[in-house]
Amino acid sequence: MEEKKEIKEKESPEDRFKRLASLRTQNALKRIKLVGNLSGPGYKYIDEQVDRIINALRGAVDEVESRFKKGKEKEAGFTL
């Protein structure tokens, strides 16, 4: 267990980002696919419910995109 801790402590911010981004994105994609499984014949739903799910997922993606763009704006500063 200490070996893993030592490796993570030596990990650069870029490497930590890559590792965590890969894991978290894979997990998110798996969960989205599970939501998609609800479209199967074993479930009954109405269009309004589907629209609410899709809007919630799109909203979450838009929020993530906005957070990344804000981070870039802070680094870029002001230029003419």
N, C-alpha and C positions, 0 to 999 in steps of 0.2 A: 504494500500500500504506500509506503514511503517512496518507493521508486517512482510511482505514478505522480506523486506530489512533486518530487524533484524535477521530473520531466516537464510538468506543467509550469513550474516556476521558471524554468529555462526557456520556455516557449515564447517566441516573439509575439507582439500584438497581432501581426499579420497572420502568423501561423495559427494563433488562437482563434482569430476571426474565421479563417478557412475551415478549421476543424469544427467549430460550433455552428457556423453557417451551413455546412454540409449536413450535419446531424439534424439541426432544427428544420431545415428545408425538407429533408427526407421525411421527417416525422409529420410535418404539415401536409405534405403531398399524400402520405398514407391516410391521414385523417380525412382529407378532402375526398379521396377515393371511397372511403367508408361512407361518407355522406352520399356520394353518388350511388352507392349500393341500395339506398332507400328508394331508388326509382324502379326497383324490381317488382315482379308480380306479387310478391308477398306483402306489399304495402299498399295502402290507399291514401291518396292525398289530393288536394285541390290546387289549382294553379296559383292561388294567392299564397299558399304555404311555400310552394316552390320559389315564387318570386321573392319572398321574404328571406329564404335561405340564400339565394343567389345574391341578393342585395347585401346581406350581411357579409358574405365572403368577399364580394367586390369591395365593400367598404373597408374591410380589414386589409386587403391588398393595397388599396389606395392610401391608407394610413401608413403602412410600412414604406411605400414609395416616397411619401411626403417626408417621413422622418429621415430617410437616406438623403433626399435632396436638401433638406435643411442643414444636415451635417456638412454637405459639400459647400453650401453658401457661406457657412461660418468660416470654413477654411479659406475660401477664395478671397474674402474681403471685398473692398471696393476698388473698382477700376473704371476708367473712362475709355 
